[in-house]
Amino acid sequence: MTDSTAEDAPECRQCGSSVGSTADRRVVPTVEDGEAVYRHFCSDDCLEIWEAAN
């Protein structure tokens, strides 16, 4: 993955916070309709909450 700046950093799929390049950042890749989709999370906690709801 490439480094991102604050302006182009993705938002956490769960809480909406900006996801920077930190050790806590999590990315879940999937394929939907033949396209790669990346879901970004700011922490393990947000990822676990999102996984439990889906």
Secondary structure as GFF3:
##gff-version 3
##sequence-region A 1 54
A	DSSP	beta_strand	26	32	.	.	.	ID=ss1
A	DSSP	beta_strand	35	41	.	.	.	ID=ss2
A	DSSP	alpha_helix	44	53	.	.	.	ID=ss3
###
